[in-house]
């Protein structure tokens, strides 16, 4: 799950949301709807909406920190720096 920000260049509205932006396990019809929903802004119906990772809201910052922690753990595993975790 990730935090996202969708911006509509036509009406200027910004929407923050949390969800999955992958198409894993979806049918072709579900994928088509997902992609259409991704560019269609719910407030004004514009098809020019842009979605990006949310790094602004409190939720977005929490998800960003969780991502950094996971990357740090993986890095430590690769470098063998787990401080006796597997000893």
Secondary structure, 3 states (H helix, E strand, C coil): CEEEEEECCCCCCEEEEEECCCCCCCCHHHHHHHHHHHHCCCCCCCCCCEEEECCCCHHHHHHHHHHHHHHHHHHHHHHCCCCCCCC
